[in-house]
Amino acid sequence: MIVVTGAAGFVGSNLARALNQRGRSDLLLVDDLTDGQKFRNLADCDFLDFADKGDFLARIAARELADVEAIFHQGACSNTMEWNGRTMLADNYEYSKALYAFATARAIPLIYASSAAVYGMGPVFREDPALEKPLNLYAWSKVLFDRWVRRHAASARSQVVGLRYFNVYGPGEAHKGEMASVAWKHHLQLRDGDVVRLFESSDGYGPGEQRRDFVYVGDVAAVNLWFLDHPRVSGIFNVGTGRAQTFNDVARAVISNHGRGRIEYVPFPPALRGSYQSFTQADISALRAAGCDHPFLGVEEGVSRYLKQLGPS
């Protein structure tokens, strides 16, 4: 049996479907469905059982869970605007430590979601503790667990992998609201009108020329599965394309796939100055050195696949 936490969320649901495509339906899916609308992400998934996050943690603590082959830990509070420290650390740090203890005690592979947010403003995005400069509570909670993993790596009895996702987009993110990708937001803007909006100049970049490493969620799922297939590989790795593209590139891809629309530039919010990532680009040399040669889609092809799966607007 394979466990997927955060299974009704964005990456988790795509990972569950990717496992289904491999013929795996012996899945225990775990999530907090307080937001019941997330059930839609699992409506087409085939799985053995579903567990509420609280019940799952109780089973872990009571040692009632058996026959687990691997754990994909995608469950987290991903709201970068959340400032309740007790909530954030309970969801992103203590939860992860509990799974680490359970998995390593039983020699079960643990593959978990970290975040490129740990690097803050960059400008270098490499898996080096000296480059970790979190700007918000979410990012700090993620780097806390990465540091926990590093401190205990020598004593781990099985694979432990942390994957630092860059700017992920694709099917299954509609429930994320303001935390959803710019590709989704542009799609909604063209569904309801004929204008997509981007920020004017900031941090030395021209209008819409701010650059990020946008990575398609199908590629993220594929990298997770690569590590499942290579249980001898442990560590913390960036998951991005390795190529920064502009917000204009995303907007043009969405406009092209809708067959209409134009870009409008809006003033850069003063509240975001000094805390906005105008540039991200994954250094994926460690991922490649580990042997993962998965090819990543560029924005143009990734957005096209995404919007075709969404269907007519």
C-alpha positions in Angstrom: 0.0 0.0 0.0 1.2 3.5 -0.9 0.2 6.5 1.3 -0.4 9.9 -0.2 -1.1 12.8 2.2 -2.6 16.0 1.0 -4.2 13.7 -1.6 -7.2 16.0 -2.4 -4.9 18.9 -2.9 -3.1 20.0 -6.1 0.0 17.9 -6.3 -1.4 15.1 -4.2 -4.3 14.4 -6.5 -2.1 14.5 -9.6 0.2 12.1 -7.9 -2.6 9.7 -7.1 -3.7 9.8 -10.8 -0.1 9.2 -11.9 0.0 6.1 -9.6 -3.3 4.9 -11.1 -1.8 5.2 -14.5 0.9 2.8 -13.4 -1.8 0.4 -12.3 -1.6 1.2 -8.7 -4.9 1.5 -6.9 -3.7 0.1 -3.5 -3.6 3.7 -2.2 -4.4 5.2 1.2 -5.3 8.8 0.5 -5.1 11.2 3.4 -6.4 14.8 3.7 -8.4 17.3 5.7 -11.7 17.8 3.8 -12.9 20.7 5.8 -13.1 22.3 2.4 -15.3 19.6 0.9 -15.1 21.0 -2.6 -11.7 19.4 -2.9 -13.4 16.0 -3.3 -13.6 16.9 -7.0 -9.9 16.3 -7.3 -10.4 12.7 -6.3 -13.6 11.9 -8.2 -11.7 10.1 -10.9 -9.1 8.4 -8.7 -9.1 4.7 -7.9 -7.9 4.0 -4.3 -8.2 1.5 -1.5 -9.2 3.8 1.3 -9.4 7.5 2.4 -8.5 8.7 5.9 -9.0 12.1 7.6 -5.7 13.6 8.5 -6.5 13.6 12.2 -7.5 9.9 12.2 -4.4 9.1 10.1 -2.1 10.7 12.7 -3.9 8.8 15.5 -3.3 5.5 13.6 0.4 6.5 13.2 0.7 7.3 16.9 -1.0 4.0 17.9 1.1 2.0 15.4 -2.0 0.7 13.8 -0.9 1.2 10.2 0.8 -1.8 8.5 1.9 -3.0 5.0 3.0 0.5 3.9 5.3 0.4 0.9 6.0 4.1 0.6 4.7 7.5 1.8 4.3 10.6 -0.5 3.8 13.4 2.0 2.2 16.3 0.1 0.0 17.5 3.0 0.7 21.1 4.2 -0.7 24.5 4.8 0.6 26.2 1.6 -0.9 29.7 2.3 2.0 32.1 2.2 -0.3 34.7 3.8 -0.9 32.6 6.9 0.7 34.1 10.0 -0.7 31.8 12.7 2.5 30.2 13.8 0.9 27.4 15.8 -1.3 26.3 12.9 1.6 26.5 10.4 4.1 24.6 12.5 1.5 21.9 13.4 0.6 21.3 9.8 4.0 21.7 8.2 6.6 20.8 10.8 5.1 18.5 13.5 3.0 16.5 11.0 6.1 15.9 8.9 8.3 14.9 11.9 5.6 12.4 12.9 5.7 10.8 9.4 9.5 10.9 9.4 9.6 9.0 12.7 7.1 6.4 11.5 8.7 5.9 8.1 12.3 5.7 9.2 11.5 3.3 12.1 10.0 0.9 9.6 12.4 1.5 6.7 9.6 2.9 4.6 10.6 5.5 1.9 9.4 9.0 2.6 9.1 11.4 -0.3 7.9 14.8 0.9 7.1 18.2 -0.5 9.4 21.1 0.4 9.3 24.4 -1.4 11.4 26.8 -3.4 10.0 29.5 -1.1 12.9 28.6 1.3 15.3 30.6 -0.9 13.4 33.9 -0.5 14.6 36.5 -3.1 17.5 34.4 -4.3 19.1 35.2 -6.7 20.7 31.7 -6.5 18.4 28.7 -6.0 20.6 25.8 -5.1 20.2 23.2 -2.3 22.7 25.0 0.0 21.8 25.9 3.6 23.6 29.2 3.1 21.1 30.2 0.4 18.0 29.5 2.5 16.4 32.9 3.3 12.7 32.4 3.9 10.6 35.6 3.8 7.3 34.3 5.3 6.1 31.8 7.9 5.2 29.2 5.3 8.7 29.2 3.8 10.2 29.1 7.3 8.1 26.1 8.3 9.4 24.2 5.2 13.0 25.0 5.8 12.6 23.9 9.4 11.7 20.4 8.4 14.4 20.3 5.7 16.9 21.1 8.4 15.4 18.4 10.6 15.9 15.9 7.8 19.5 17.0 7.3 20.3 16.6 11.0 18.9 13.1 11.1 20.0 11.9 7.6 22.9 9.8 8.9 20.7 7.7 11.1 17.8 7.2 8.6 17.2 3.5 7.8 15.5 4.2 4.5 15.0 6.7 1.7 14.1 10.3 2.7 13.6 12.8 -0.1 12.6 16.4 0.0 11.5 18.0 -3.2 11.6 21.8 -3.4 8.8 22.7 -5.9 9.1 25.9 -7.9 6.0 27.6 -9.4 3.7 24.6 -10.1 0.7 25.0 -12.4 -1.8 22.6 -13.9 -5.1 20.7 -13.3 -6.4 20.4 -9.7 -5.5 23.9 -8.4 -8.9 25.6 -8.6 -9.5 25.3 -4.9 -6.3 27.3 -4.1 -7.8 30.7 -4.6 -5.2 33.4 -4.3 -2.5 30.8 -4.0 -3.3 29.3 -7.5 -1.0 29.8 -10.4 -0.9 32.8 -12.7 -1.9 30.5 -15.5 -5.2 29.6 -13.7 -5.8 33.2 -12.9 -5.3 34.3 -16.5 -7.7 31.5 -17.6 -10.4 32.9 -15.3 -9.8 36.4 -16.5 -10.3 35.3 -20.1 -13.3 33.2 -19.2 -15.0 36.3 -17.8 -13.5 39.0 -20.1 -10.9 39.7 -22.7 -8.0 41.1 -20.6 -5.2 39.4 -18.6 -3.5 41.5 -16.0 0.2 41.6 -15.1 2.3 43.9 -12.9 4.1 46.8 -14.4 7.9 47.2 -13.9 9.5 46.1 -10.7 13.0 45.2 -9.4 14.6 46.3 -12.7 12.3 44.1 -14.8 10.0 45.6 -17.5 6.2 45.2 -17.5 5.4 41.5 -17.2 9.1 40.6 -17.6 9.5 39.3 -14.1 10.7 35.7 -14.4 10.0 32.5 -12.6 10.6 28.8 -13.0 7.1 27.6 -14.0 6.8 23.8 -13.7 3.9 21.7 -15.0 2.3 19.5 -12.3 2.6 16.4 -14.4 6.3 16.8 -14.4 6.3 17.2 -10.6 4.4 13.9 -10.3 6.8 12.2 -12.6 9.8 13.3 -10.5 8.1 12.0 -7.4 7.6 8.6 -9.1 11.2 8.6 -10.3 12.4 8.6 -6.6 9.9 5.8 -5.8 11.7 3.8 -8.5 15.1 4.7 -7.1 14.9 4.0 -3.3 18.6 4.2 -2.8 18.6 7.9 -3.6 18.0 10.3 -0.7 18.4 14.1 -0.2 16.8 17.4 -0.9 16.3 18.4 -4.5 14.9 21.2 -6.5 12.0 20.4 -8.8 11.8 23.0 -11.6 12.6 23.3 -15.3 15.9 25.0 -14.7 14.7 27.8 -17.0 13.1 31.0 -15.9 10.3 32.3 -18.2 8.5 35.6 -18.0 4.9 36.3 -16.8 4.4 37.6 -20.3 5.2 34.1 -21.7 2.5 32.6 -19.5 0.0 35.3 -20.5 0.7 34.8 -24.2 0.3 31.1 -23.9 -3.1 31.4 -22.2 -4.2 34.0 -24.8 -3.0 31.7 -27.6 -4.9 28.8 -26.3 -8.1 30.8 -25.7 -7.7 32.3 -29.2 -8.4 35.9 -27.9 -7.4 38.4 -25.3 -4.8 41.1 -24.5 -2.4 42.0 -21.7 -3.0 44.9 -19.4 -0.3 46.1 -17.0 -1.4 47.3 -13.5 0.6 49.1 -10.9 2.9 47.0 -8.7 1.4 46.9 -5.2 3.5 48.8 -2.6 2.8 46.1 0.0 4.8 43.6 -2.1 7.9 45.6 -2.5 10.9 43.8 -0.9 9.0 40.5 -0.5 8.0 39.6 -4.1 10.0 37.0 -6.0 10.7 38.8 -9.3 13.0 36.0 -10.3 13.3 32.3 -9.6 15.2 29.6 -11.5 15.9 26.1 -10.2 19.4 24.9 -10.2 18.6 21.2 -11.1 22.2 20.0 -11.3 21.8 17.9 -8.1 18.6 16.3 -9.5 20.4 15.5 -12.7 23.5 14.2 -10.8 21.2 11.9 -8.9 20.2 10.3 -12.2 16.8 11.9 -12.8 16.7 12.8 -16.5 13.0 13.6 -16.7 12.4 16.3 -19.4 10.4 19.3 -18.3 7.8 21.1 -20.4 8.2 24.7 -21.2 5.4 27.1 -20.4 4.1 27.0 -24.0 3.5 23.3 -24.1 2.6 23.0 -20.4 -0.1 25.7 -20.5 -1.5 24.2 -23.7 -1.9 20.8 -22.0 -3.4 22.4 -18.9 -6.1 24.3 -20.7 -7.0 21.4 -23.0 -7.7 19.4 -19.9 -9.9 22.1 -18.5 -12.0 22.0 -21.7 -13.9 24.8 -23.4 -14.1 28.0 -21.3 
